[in-house]
Amino acid sequence: MTTILFTDTHQFADWLATKRDSTIVGFVPTMGALHEGHGSLFELARSQCDLVIASIYVNNLQFNSSSDFDRYPRTLDEDVAMCQSRSVDAVWAPSQLDLFPDGQQLLTTGENALEYEGRDRPGHFVGVATVVDRLLSIVAPDRMYLGAKDHQQISVITSMCGQLHQYVNIVRCPTIREHDGLAISSRNRFLTQHGRSQAPIISLALQHMIDTWRAGETEPTTLIAQATSELQNINGATVHYIAVLDGHEMQLTMSVKQGDTAIIAVSIDNVRLIDNMQFVNV
């Protein structure tokens, strides 16, 4: 099959309208710079849906500086080639004017957007929710596939969909990792060679938290202190936060239990990296 690229929203919507009957539509929203993490989402969507659509839109609203927005990699040809290799039916890559012809009307987010990434990156989740809402209003998929690495983002999008797009089934997909454990991310390409060699300690610290819990420790502050101590061994790293949350929710847990989630954000080489792992027994 050949992946169709649409840059015009009207043409995309007209094409999609012809595919609706008795079709399960799977949707993967992205900002491009695709990697194997995205590839895993496409593959799962392909296995579960009749029609698979990927969007590529570099969302200016979710960047906290114009320089970060400007340096975000635009790799449309390579991205379409990846989609083709994973049997994605269509890639929709609108411009800002095409996506928001009447201007961007910002959504309001809830309390689950206030802390962690929301605290450190003001306006980030408002931007995420605003764009995903617009994408969903056009695609109206049956299923939307999101990577588990962005734990808080999934929470915010799930809340938004619960209010505005209740028909969408959100599929939470496992984090895909490099051979050394580092969570695959578009940001990894900005690391220096030295920074890249140091970065796997982030996932290692999370795994050690889980191992310590499996050995009987249930106090979150003890587990967080252990991880913080390990991360301080990274020269030039900044730990933004480490927290243990209640299951998939954004509330802190008082005593760590099966299914809770440890989340983390660390900057290395001034590159902000996030990750998370669930507390599960082997």
N, C-alpha and C positions, 0 to 999 in steps of 0.2 A: 504494500500500500504506500501511497505518497501522502505525507503530511502537508496539509494546506495551510499557508500563512495568510492571515488577514491582518491588515493594518487599518482598515476602515470598519468602524463599528456597525454601520448600517448594512454593509455587505455581509459581515459576520452574522448579524442577527437574522438577516434574510436566509442565509444558508442554514443556520441552526433551526429555523422554523420548519424547514423541509425535512428535518431529521427527528422530529419530536415523537411521532406516533410509535407507541409500544417500544420505546427506547429508554434504557436506563443510562442517564448522562452522568459521567464522572468528570470532576473538575479539579485541576491542580493550579492554584494561583501562585505565581512566582514573580520575582524581580529580575529574572534572567541570571546570567553568569552561572548556568546550570552545572550541577555536579552529580556524583553518584547518589547522593541523598535524594535529589529530585528524581533521578532515574528509578529509584526504588518506589517512589510514589506513583510514577507513570506505570510501572509494571503491575503494581497492585490494582490500580484503577483499571488497567487493561484486562486483568483477570476477573474483574467483578462487574464490568460495565459494557454496554453495547457501543457507546460513543465516549471517547476520551478527549477532553479539551484542556489545553494549558494556556494560561495567560502569562504574558511577559509585560510588566509595567514597572518601571523604576519610579517608586512613589516618593515624590519630593516632600510630601507631608510628614513622612516618618523619619526624616533626617534632621539632626539638630544643628547642622551647619551646612552652608552651601558648598564648602570644600569637600565634605564627605559625599554629598550628592554628586558633585562633579566627578569625583574620582571613582565612583562605583562603576565597575566594568560593564560595558555594553558589548555583548558578544552574540548578536542576533543570529548570524549565520551558523556559528557553532551550536547555539541553542536549538535552532531548528533541526540541525543534523542529529543532535541527541534525541530530540522528540521523534524524529523519523526512525531512529534505531530502536526506539521503545514502542513503536506502533501507535503513537499519538495521532488522532485523526486530524486535529486542527490546532494551530497556535494563533492566538489572538493577541496582537501587540499594538494596542492603541496609543496615540499620543495623548497628552494631557487635555488638549483642546477637544479632541475627538471623544474622550471619555467623559469630560465635564464641559459640554458645550455651553451650559448656562452658569458656569462657575462652580466652585467647590463649596458645598454646604456641609460644614463640619458636624459630625455626630457627637453626642455626649457619651462618655464611657462611665462605667461604674467603679465601685471601690476596688475591684480586682485589678484595675489598671493603675492604681495610685502608687504602689510600692515597687521596689526592685527596679526593673527596667523603666517603669513609669516614673519613678522618683528621679532616677539618674538621667533620663532622656525625656524631658518635659514635652508633651504634645505627641510623643511617638505613637501611643496606642490610639489616640484620636485619629491620627493619620491612617493607621492600619485599618481601623474600623470603618472609616469613611470610604476608603478605596474598596475594601472587600465588600461592603454593602453595595456599592455601585456595580462591581463586577457581578455579584450574585443577582442583582436586579435584571441584568441582561442575560446571563447564562442560565439562571434558574435550574441548577443541576439537582439531581437526586442525591448525589454524594459528593462531598468535598474532602480531599485528601490533604492532611497537614502533617508535617514532621514533628515528632515529639520533642525534638531538641528545643523548640521554641515553646516551652511549657506555659509561660504566662500569656503569650500571644494566643495560644489555643483557648485558654480560659476566657480571654477578652472576646475573641471571635465567637465562641460558643454562646456567651451571654448576649451578644448582639444578635446572633441568629435566633436565639430563643424569643427575642422581641420582634424581629423583622422578617426572618426567613425560616419559619418553623418547619418548612417542608424539607429542609436540607439535613441530610444525615452526615455528621462530621466524623470522618474516619481518622483516628489518631494512629500514625504510622511510626514504627520504631526508628530511633536514631541510628544512622549509618556512620560507622567509624573507620578511620584509617587503620592500617595494620598495627600501629602502636597505641591505639585507643583514642586518639584525638577525634572528636566529633567533626565530621566533614562539614565545612562551611565555606561560603563564598569569601569570607573574610580571611581565611587561612592563607590565601595567595599574597596578602600584604605583609606576612611575617618575614623577618630576615631569616637566614639560614640558622643562626643561633637561636632566635626566638622559636622557630619551628621545632628545633631539637628539645627545647624546654617545655613546650606547650602540652605534651602528653601528661605531665604531672597533674593537670586539671582533672582529667578522667581518673587518674590513679588515686588522687585524693578522695574523689567521690567513692571509688570502689573500696578504699580503706575504711571510709565511714560505714559502708554497708557490711564489710567484714567484721568490724568492731561491734556493730549492732547484732550480727549473727552470733557473736561470742557472748552476748548477754547485756550489752550496754544500751539502754533506752533513753538516756538523758540527752536531749538535742544539743544543749550547750557544750557537753563533753565532746560530742562528735564534731561539732563545728570548730571547737578549739583545736582538735586534732588536725583537721583539714587545714585550718589557718596556719598552723605551725609548719605543715609540710609545704604549703604554697609560699611561705616566706623564704624558702630556699631558692626561689626563682629570682635571679638577679634582675632588678629593674621592673618587677611585676607589681601591679596594683590590684589588690583584692577589693572589689566593689561590694560584694555581699556573698554570704553563704547562709542558707536558711533551710529548715526542714518543714515541709508543708503537709497538711492533712490530705492524703490521697492525691487526687488531681485538683483539689481546690487550692485557693490562694491563702488559706488561713494557716497560721502556725500550729504545729502539733505540740502538745505538752509532753507526750511520751511516745517515742517512735514505735510504730507498729507496721505490720505487713501492709504494703500498698502505699505507704507514705512516700514522699518525693523530696530528695535533696536537690536544691538548685544552687547555681553558682555563676558568678560573673567575675572575670579576671582580665585585666589588660596586660598584654605582653607586646613590647615594641609599639606601644600606643594603639594596639589593635584590641578591641573589646571582644572577648570570646565568652560565650555562654554555654552551659551544659547542664544536664540534670540526670539523675538516676533514681530508680525506684528501689525501695527497700523490699526485697523479696527473698524468701528462703530458697536455697538451691533444691 
